Protein backbone atom coordinates (compact mmCIF):
# COMPACT_ATOMS: atom_id res chain seq x y z
CA UNK A 1 0.00 0.00 0.00
CA UNK A 2 1.39 3.42 -0.96
CA UNK A 3 0.47 5.89 1.75
CA UNK A 4 1.51 9.14 0.11
CA UNK A 5 -0.28 11.89 -1.75
CA UNK A 6 0.20 12.66 -5.44
CA UNK A 7 3.47 14.13 -6.72
CA UNK A 8 1.63 17.40 -7.43
CA UNK A 9 0.38 17.57 -3.85
CA UNK A 10 3.82 16.84 -2.38
CA UNK A 11 5.34 19.53 -4.60
CA UNK A 12 2.85 22.21 -3.50
CA UNK A 13 3.42 21.37 0.18
CA UNK A 14 6.69 23.25 -0.10
CA UNK A 15 4.85 26.53 -0.68
CA UNK A 16 4.79 28.14 2.81
CA UNK A 17 1.07 28.27 3.60
CA UNK A 18 1.58 30.61 6.54
CA UNK A 19 3.23 33.16 4.28
CA UNK A 20 0.59 32.50 1.64
CA UNK A 21 -2.28 33.32 4.00
CA UNK A 22 -0.46 36.36 5.38
CA UNK A 23 -0.02 37.74 1.86
CA UNK A 24 -3.69 37.09 1.07
CA UNK A 25 -4.65 39.29 4.03
CA UNK A 26 -2.02 41.89 3.23
CA UNK A 27 -3.21 42.34 -0.38
CA UNK A 28 -6.88 41.72 0.45
CA UNK A 29 -6.83 39.28 -2.41
CA UNK A 30 -9.98 37.43 -1.37
CA UNK A 31 -12.10 40.52 -0.88
CA UNK A 32 -15.57 39.77 -2.20
CA UNK A 33 -14.69 36.14 -2.89
CA UNK A 34 -17.62 33.73 -2.83
CA UNK A 35 -16.05 30.41 -1.98
CA UNK A 36 -13.24 30.59 -4.54
CA UNK A 37 -10.02 30.95 -2.58
CA UNK A 38 -6.67 32.29 -3.73
CA UNK A 39 -5.16 28.89 -3.01
CA UNK A 40 -7.52 27.20 -5.49
CA UNK A 41 -6.64 29.86 -8.07
CA UNK A 42 -2.93 29.34 -7.40
CA UNK A 43 -3.24 25.54 -7.73
CA UNK A 44 -5.13 25.98 -11.01
CA UNK A 45 -2.46 28.28 -12.48
CA UNK A 46 0.43 26.06 -11.40
CA UNK A 47 -1.43 23.13 -12.96
CA UNK A 48 -1.73 25.23 -16.13
CA UNK A 49 2.06 25.51 -16.32
CA UNK A 50 3.03 21.99 -15.27
CA UNK A 51 0.37 20.27 -17.39
CA UNK A 52 0.85 22.77 -20.27
CA UNK A 53 -2.86 23.52 -20.50
CA UNK A 54 -3.68 25.82 -23.41
CA UNK A 55 -6.95 27.29 -22.17
CA UNK A 56 -9.20 27.79 -19.17
CA UNK A 57 -11.26 24.85 -20.38
CA UNK A 58 -8.24 22.53 -20.29
CA UNK A 59 -7.26 23.74 -16.81
CA UNK A 60 -10.72 23.21 -15.32
CA UNK A 61 -11.41 19.95 -17.14
CA UNK A 62 -7.97 18.61 -16.25
CA UNK A 63 -8.58 19.29 -12.56
CA UNK A 64 -12.14 17.93 -12.78
CA UNK A 65 -10.78 14.63 -14.14
CA UNK A 66 -8.76 14.32 -10.92
CA UNK A 67 -11.70 15.26 -8.71
CA UNK A 68 -11.03 12.49 -6.21
CA UNK A 69 -7.39 13.53 -5.85
CA UNK A 70 -7.90 17.25 -5.19
CA UNK A 71 -8.41 16.98 -1.42
CA UNK A 72 -4.68 16.41 -0.96
CA UNK A 73 -4.12 19.72 -2.77
CA UNK A 74 -6.37 21.62 -0.38
CA UNK A 75 -8.96 22.11 -3.14
CA UNK A 76 -12.57 21.09 -2.58
CA UNK A 77 -13.59 20.89 -6.23
CA UNK A 78 -12.34 21.97 -9.63
CA UNK A 79 -13.09 25.63 -10.49
CA UNK A 80 -15.43 26.75 -13.24
CA UNK A 81 -14.00 28.50 -16.28
CA UNK A 82 -15.89 31.73 -15.62
CA UNK A 83 -14.83 31.79 -11.96
CA UNK A 84 -11.15 31.30 -12.77
CA UNK A 85 -11.32 33.85 -15.58
CA UNK A 86 -12.88 36.48 -13.31
CA UNK A 87 -10.33 35.85 -10.57
CA UNK A 88 -7.40 36.22 -12.99
CA UNK A 89 -8.84 39.46 -14.31
CA UNK A 90 -9.60 41.09 -10.96
CA UNK A 91 -7.48 39.66 -8.15
CA UNK A 92 -4.28 41.69 -7.67
CA UNK A 93 -1.29 40.35 -9.58
CA UNK A 94 0.86 42.02 -6.91
CA UNK A 95 -0.18 39.19 -4.56
CA UNK A 96 1.41 36.56 -6.81
CA UNK A 97 4.46 38.75 -7.29
CA UNK A 98 4.92 39.00 -3.53
CA UNK A 99 4.32 35.25 -3.20
CA UNK A 100 7.08 34.56 -5.71
CA UNK A 101 9.65 36.64 -3.81
CA UNK A 102 8.58 35.21 -0.43
CA UNK A 103 8.81 31.64 -1.72
CA UNK A 104 12.16 32.23 -3.39
CA UNK A 105 13.45 33.75 -0.16
CA UNK A 106 12.42 30.62 1.77
CA UNK A 107 14.17 28.29 -0.66
CA UNK A 108 17.31 30.43 -0.65
CA UNK A 109 17.29 30.53 3.14
CA UNK A 110 17.41 26.72 3.18
CA UNK A 111 20.14 26.59 0.46
CA UNK A 112 17.80 24.32 -1.50
CA UNK A 113 18.53 25.57 -5.02
CA UNK A 114 22.11 24.49 -5.62
CA UNK A 115 25.21 26.59 -6.14
CA UNK A 116 26.97 28.48 -8.91
CA UNK A 117 28.41 26.22 -11.62
CA UNK A 118 31.48 28.29 -12.41
CA UNK A 119 33.74 29.29 -9.57
CA UNK A 120 35.38 32.72 -9.44
CA UNK A 121 38.06 33.86 -7.06
CA UNK A 122 36.30 37.09 -6.19
CA UNK A 123 33.54 37.25 -3.56
CA UNK A 124 31.49 39.96 -5.27
CA UNK A 125 27.85 39.28 -6.04
CA UNK A 126 27.67 38.38 -9.76
CA UNK A 127 24.47 39.32 -11.62
CA UNK A 128 23.24 39.37 -15.21
CA UNK A 129 20.75 41.89 -16.61
CA UNK A 130 18.64 41.22 -19.68
CA UNK A 131 15.07 41.06 -20.95
CA UNK A 132 12.97 38.76 -23.10
CA UNK A 133 10.10 39.89 -25.30
CA UNK A 134 6.83 37.95 -25.33
CA UNK A 135 4.88 38.62 -28.53
CA UNK A 136 1.13 39.15 -28.27
CA UNK A 137 -1.73 39.50 -30.72
CA UNK A 138 -2.59 43.21 -30.80
CA UNK A 139 -6.27 42.45 -31.46
CA UNK A 140 -6.56 40.40 -28.26
CA UNK A 141 -4.16 42.54 -26.19
CA UNK A 142 -4.79 46.14 -27.35
CA UNK A 143 -3.25 47.52 -24.13
CA UNK A 144 0.17 45.99 -25.07
CA UNK A 145 0.81 48.18 -28.10
CA UNK A 146 4.30 47.45 -29.47
CA UNK A 147 4.42 47.87 -33.23
CA UNK A 148 1.87 48.75 -35.88
CA UNK A 149 0.39 45.24 -36.07
CA UNK A 150 2.01 43.56 -33.10
CA UNK A 151 1.73 43.65 -29.33
CA UNK A 152 4.15 42.52 -26.67
CA UNK A 153 5.48 42.68 -23.14
CA UNK A 154 9.00 42.44 -21.77
CA UNK A 155 10.18 40.52 -18.75
CA UNK A 156 13.30 42.21 -17.37
CA UNK A 157 15.35 40.01 -15.07
CA UNK A 158 18.39 40.63 -12.89
CA UNK A 159 19.74 37.08 -12.52
CA UNK A 160 21.65 36.05 -9.41
CA UNK A 161 24.49 33.72 -10.44
CA UNK A 162 24.59 32.08 -7.02
CA UNK A 163 21.54 29.97 -7.96
CA UNK A 164 20.64 31.26 -11.45
CA UNK A 165 17.27 32.63 -10.36
CA UNK A 166 16.05 36.25 -10.34
CA UNK A 167 17.33 38.76 -7.84
CA UNK A 168 14.81 41.24 -9.26
CA UNK A 169 12.24 41.06 -12.06
CA UNK A 170 10.07 43.61 -13.81
CA UNK A 171 7.24 43.21 -16.34
CA UNK A 172 6.71 46.14 -18.71
CA UNK A 173 5.24 46.85 -22.11
CA UNK A 174 7.58 45.96 -24.95
CA UNK A 175 7.84 49.45 -26.47
CA UNK A 176 10.14 51.23 -23.90
CA UNK A 177 13.88 50.67 -24.40
CA UNK A 178 15.67 48.16 -22.18
CA UNK A 179 17.99 50.72 -20.60
CA UNK A 180 15.02 52.55 -19.05
CA UNK A 181 14.24 49.47 -16.96
CA UNK A 182 17.79 49.33 -15.58
CA UNK A 183 17.07 52.29 -13.30
CA UNK A 184 14.42 50.26 -11.44
CA UNK A 185 16.84 47.63 -10.15
CA UNK A 186 18.43 48.07 -6.74
CA UNK A 187 22.12 47.12 -6.64
CA UNK A 188 24.40 46.85 -3.66
CA UNK A 189 27.92 48.36 -3.74
CA UNK A 190 30.46 45.81 -4.92
CA UNK A 191 28.00 43.98 -7.17
CA UNK A 192 29.11 43.05 -10.70
CA UNK A 193 26.50 43.26 -13.46
CA UNK A 194 27.04 41.57 -16.84
CA UNK A 195 24.78 42.79 -19.66
CA UNK A 196 24.66 43.17 -23.43
CA UNK A 197 25.13 46.46 -25.28
CA UNK A 198 21.40 47.23 -25.33
CA UNK A 199 21.98 48.74 -21.88
CA UNK A 200 24.71 51.15 -23.00
CA UNK A 201 23.90 54.40 -21.21
CA UNK A 202 26.69 56.77 -20.19
CA UNK A 203 24.58 58.31 -17.44
CA UNK A 204 23.85 54.85 -16.02
CA UNK A 205 27.55 53.91 -16.19
CA UNK A 206 28.46 57.05 -14.24
CA UNK A 207 25.76 56.49 -11.62
CA UNK A 208 26.86 52.91 -11.02
CA UNK A 209 30.52 53.89 -10.82
CA UNK A 210 29.73 56.48 -8.15
CA UNK A 211 27.70 53.90 -6.21
CA UNK A 212 30.54 51.36 -6.31
CA UNK A 213 28.66 49.01 -8.66
CA UNK A 214 30.73 47.34 -11.38
CA UNK A 215 29.51 46.42 -14.87
CA UNK A 216 30.79 44.36 -17.80
CA UNK A 217 29.15 44.93 -21.17
CA UNK A 218 29.82 45.13 -24.90
CA UNK A 219 31.19 48.35 -26.35
CA UNK A 220 29.21 49.83 -29.20
CA UNK A 221 30.90 49.89 -32.60
CA UNK A 222 30.46 53.65 -33.03
CA UNK A 223 31.79 54.60 -29.59
CA UNK A 224 34.11 57.65 -29.69
CA UNK A 225 36.92 57.36 -27.17
CA UNK A 226 40.61 58.02 -26.52
CA UNK A 227 43.04 55.47 -25.14
CA UNK A 228 44.84 56.92 -22.12
CA UNK A 229 46.77 53.81 -21.09
CA UNK A 230 47.79 50.45 -22.52
CA UNK A 231 47.72 47.70 -19.93
CA UNK A 232 49.84 44.50 -20.15
CA UNK A 233 48.15 41.57 -21.89
CA UNK A 234 48.41 38.05 -20.35
CA UNK A 235 50.37 35.57 -22.43
CA UNK A 236 48.84 32.51 -24.10
CA UNK A 237 45.31 33.70 -23.45
CA UNK A 238 42.53 34.93 -25.70
CA UNK A 239 43.03 38.59 -24.69
CA UNK A 240 44.10 40.79 -27.64
CA UNK A 241 44.26 44.17 -25.86
CA UNK A 242 43.57 45.78 -22.50
CA UNK A 243 43.18 49.58 -22.48
CA UNK A 244 41.95 52.41 -20.27
CA UNK A 245 39.82 54.93 -22.14
CA UNK A 246 37.86 58.16 -21.73
CA UNK A 247 35.03 59.44 -23.91
CA UNK A 248 35.71 62.10 -26.54
CA UNK A 249 32.25 63.62 -27.01
CA UNK A 250 31.35 66.58 -24.86
CA UNK A 251 27.98 65.19 -23.78
CA UNK A 252 29.45 61.75 -23.19
CA UNK A 253 32.20 63.16 -20.95
CA UNK A 254 29.66 65.24 -19.04
CA UNK A 255 27.49 62.18 -18.44
CA UNK A 256 30.39 59.83 -17.66
CA UNK A 257 33.68 61.57 -16.79
CA UNK A 258 35.20 58.38 -15.34
CA UNK A 259 38.06 56.37 -16.80
CA UNK A 260 36.77 53.06 -18.13
CA UNK A 261 38.40 49.94 -19.44
CA UNK A 262 38.27 48.42 -22.92
CA UNK A 263 39.15 44.71 -23.23
CA UNK A 264 39.31 42.96 -26.62
CA UNK A 265 38.74 39.19 -26.50
CA UNK A 266 39.20 36.67 -29.30
CA UNK A 267 36.22 34.33 -29.61
CA UNK A 268 37.83 31.26 -31.19
CA UNK A 269 34.68 29.12 -31.78
CA UNK A 270 33.03 31.95 -33.75
CA UNK A 271 36.29 33.43 -35.08
CA UNK A 272 35.51 37.02 -34.09
CA UNK A 273 36.62 39.77 -31.74
CA UNK A 274 34.47 40.78 -28.77
CA UNK A 275 35.12 44.23 -27.33
CA UNK A 276 34.14 44.56 -23.68
CA UNK A 277 33.65 47.67 -21.59
CA UNK A 278 33.94 47.76 -17.80
CA UNK A 279 34.55 50.15 -14.94
CA UNK A 280 36.48 47.54 -12.93
CA UNK A 281 40.18 48.44 -13.09
CA UNK A 282 41.50 45.77 -10.71
CA UNK A 283 40.47 42.38 -12.09
CA UNK A 284 42.58 40.64 -14.71
CA UNK A 285 41.44 40.77 -18.31
CA UNK A 286 40.75 37.02 -18.36
CA UNK A 287 38.44 37.42 -15.35
CA UNK A 288 36.55 40.21 -17.13
CA UNK A 289 36.15 37.94 -20.16
CA UNK A 290 34.95 35.04 -17.96
CA UNK A 291 32.37 37.28 -16.27
CA UNK A 292 30.88 38.26 -19.60
CA UNK A 293 30.91 34.64 -20.77
CA UNK A 294 28.92 33.63 -17.69
CA UNK A 295 26.23 36.11 -18.79
CA UNK A 296 25.00 33.29 -21.04
CA UNK A 297 23.24 31.85 -17.98
CA UNK A 298 20.48 34.44 -18.28
CA UNK A 299 19.83 33.30 -21.84
CA UNK A 300 19.47 29.75 -20.52
CA UNK A 301 17.09 31.03 -17.85
CA UNK A 302 14.81 32.62 -20.44
CA UNK A 303 15.03 29.49 -22.58
CA UNK A 304 13.94 27.30 -19.64
CA UNK A 305 11.09 29.69 -18.82
CA UNK A 306 9.71 29.80 -22.36
CA UNK A 307 10.21 26.15 -23.29
CA UNK A 308 8.88 24.52 -20.14
CA UNK A 309 6.16 26.87 -18.91
CA UNK A 310 3.15 28.64 -20.41
CA UNK A 311 4.42 32.16 -21.08
CA UNK A 312 4.08 32.32 -24.87
CA UNK A 313 0.31 31.85 -24.93
CA UNK A 314 -2.11 33.07 -22.28
CA UNK A 315 -5.45 31.98 -20.84
CA UNK A 316 -6.60 35.56 -20.23
CA UNK A 317 -6.36 38.77 -22.25
CA UNK A 318 -6.32 41.43 -19.53
CA UNK A 319 -3.06 42.90 -18.28
CA UNK A 320 -3.74 41.60 -14.77
CA UNK A 321 -4.36 38.03 -16.01
CA UNK A 322 -1.16 38.12 -18.06
CA UNK A 323 0.89 39.29 -15.08
CA UNK A 324 -0.62 36.57 -12.87
CA UNK A 325 0.31 33.92 -15.44
CA UNK A 326 3.91 35.17 -15.70
CA UNK A 327 4.42 35.39 -11.94
CA UNK A 328 2.95 31.91 -11.38
CA UNK A 329 5.25 30.65 -14.16
CA UNK A 330 8.22 32.03 -12.24
CA UNK A 331 6.90 30.37 -9.09
CA UNK A 332 6.59 27.05 -10.91
CA UNK A 333 10.13 27.47 -12.22
CA UNK A 334 11.45 27.84 -8.66
CA UNK A 335 9.78 24.54 -7.72
CA UNK A 336 11.18 22.83 -10.82
CA UNK A 337 14.69 24.15 -10.16
CA UNK A 338 14.43 22.76 -6.65
CA UNK A 339 13.38 19.34 -7.95
CA UNK A 340 16.17 19.43 -10.53
CA UNK A 341 18.70 20.17 -7.80
CA UNK A 342 17.43 17.30 -5.62
CA UNK A 343 17.32 14.66 -8.34
CA UNK A 344 20.22 12.23 -8.67
CA UNK A 345 19.27 11.05 -12.14
CA UNK A 346 21.29 13.74 -13.91
CA UNK A 347 18.65 14.49 -16.53
CA UNK A 348 17.99 17.87 -18.11
CA UNK A 349 15.37 20.24 -16.73
CA UNK A 350 13.20 19.80 -19.83
CA UNK A 351 13.15 16.00 -19.40
CA UNK A 352 12.23 16.39 -15.73
CA UNK A 353 9.36 18.73 -16.62
CA UNK A 354 7.99 16.47 -19.35
CA UNK A 355 8.02 13.38 -17.13
CA UNK A 356 6.52 15.26 -14.19
CA UNK A 357 3.71 16.44 -16.46
CA UNK A 358 2.81 12.82 -17.17
CA UNK A 359 2.89 11.86 -13.47
CA UNK A 360 1.36 14.84 -11.68
CA UNK A 361 -1.32 12.73 -9.99
CA UNK A 362 0.84 9.64 -9.59
CA UNK A 363 0.92 8.36 -6.00
CA UNK A 364 4.54 7.84 -5.01
CA UNK A 365 7.03 9.40 -2.64
CA UNK A 366 8.39 12.48 -4.40
CA UNK A 367 12.02 11.96 -3.36
CA UNK A 368 11.91 8.31 -4.39
CA UNK A 369 10.40 9.27 -7.75
CA UNK A 370 13.12 11.88 -8.34
CA UNK A 371 15.88 9.34 -7.77
CA UNK A 372 14.18 6.37 -9.49
CA UNK A 373 11.57 7.80 -11.89
CA UNK A 374 11.31 4.65 -14.05
CA UNK A 375 11.12 2.07 -11.29
CA UNK A 376 8.00 0.70 -9.54
CA UNK A 377 6.94 2.43 -6.29
CA UNK A 378 8.33 0.84 -3.16
CA UNK A 379 5.79 -1.12 -1.14
CA UNK A 380 4.86 0.27 2.27
CA UNK A 381 6.00 -2.07 5.05
CA UNK A 382 3.12 -0.90 7.28
CA UNK A 383 0.85 -3.41 5.54
CA UNK A 384 3.30 -6.35 5.67
CA UNK A 385 1.05 -8.35 7.99
CA UNK A 386 -1.97 -8.19 5.69
CA UNK A 387 -2.78 -11.22 3.55
CA UNK A 388 -4.16 -10.81 0.05
CA UNK A 389 -7.12 -13.13 -0.51
CA UNK A 390 -7.08 -15.17 -3.71
CA UNK A 391 -10.04 -16.07 -5.86
CA UNK A 392 -10.21 -19.75 -6.79
CA UNK A 393 -11.07 -19.54 -10.48
CA UNK A 394 -11.11 -23.35 -10.77
CA UNK A 395 -14.19 -23.73 -8.60
CA UNK A 396 -16.18 -20.86 -10.05
CA UNK A 397 -19.77 -21.80 -10.80
CA UNK A 398 -21.45 -20.67 -13.96
CA UNK A 399 -25.02 -19.49 -13.52
CA UNK A 400 -27.41 -19.27 -16.43
CA UNK A 401 -30.41 -16.97 -16.15
Buried (B, 14 or more C-beta within 10 A) or exposed (E): EEEBBBBBBBBBBBBBEEBBBEBBEEBEBBEEBEEBBBBBBBBBBBBBBBBBBEEBEBBBEBBEEBEEBBEBBBBEEBBEBEBBBBBBBEBBBBBBBBBBBBBBEBBBEEEBBBEBEEEBEBEBBBBBBBBBEBBBBBEEBEEBBBEEEEBBBBBBBBBBBBBBBBBBBBBBBBEEEBBEBBEEBEBEEEBBBBBBBBBBBBBBBBBBBEEEBBBBBBBEEEBEBEEEEEBEBEEEEBBBBBBBBBBEEEEBEEBBEBBBBBBBBBEEEEEEEBBBBBBBEEBBBBBBBBBBBBBEBBBEBBEBBBEBBBBEEBBBBBBBBBBBBBBBBBBBBBBBBBBBBBBEBEBEBEEBBEBBEEBBBBBBBBEEBBEBBEEEBEEEEEEEEEEEEEEEEEEEEEEEE
